[in-house]
Amino acid sequence: MRDFSWNVFANSGDVDAYMLYKEVSDPSEKEPLAQNEMILEEEAII
């Protein structure tokens, strides 16, 4: 999937394909963002 999305991006310049490539390449990068969102939601409730 990673190679496919990169090839689509390289051939077309499609930003969505690049975002998919980044998501597939480093899925652990999303976790800290999700944790930060949870903290912000908890602060908004309080």
C-alpha positions in Angstrom: 0.0 0.0 0.0 2.9 2.3 0.8 4.6 1.9 -2.5 1.3 2.2 -4.4 0.3 5.4 -2.7 3.8 6.8 -3.4 3.6 5.9 -7.0 0.2 7.5 -7.4 1.6 10.7 -5.8 4.8 10.7 -7.8 2.9 10.3 -11.1 0.0 12.6 -10.4 1.0 15.0 -7.6 -2.2 14.1 -5.8 -2.0 15.4 -2.3 -4.5 12.8 -0.9 -2.2 10.0 -2.2 0.7 11.7 -0.3 -1.3 11.9 2.9 -2.2 8.3 2.6 1.5 7.5 2.0 2.4 9.4 5.2 -0.3 7.7 7.2 0.8 4.2 6.1 4.5 5.0 6.5 4.4 6.0 10.1 1.1 5.0 11.8 2.6 5.7 15.3 2.7 9.4 14.4 -1.1 9.5 14.6 -1.2 8.2 18.2 0.3 11.3 19.9 -2.2 13.5 18.1 -5.1 11.4 19.2 -3.8 11.6 22.8 -3.5 15.4 22.6 -7.0 15.6 21.2 -8.3 13.5 24.2 -6.6 15.9 26.6 -8.1 18.9 24.8 -11.6 17.4 25.0 -11.2 16.6 28.7 -10.1 20.2 29.3 -13.1 21.5 27.4 -15.4 19.4 29.5 -14.0 20.7 32.8 
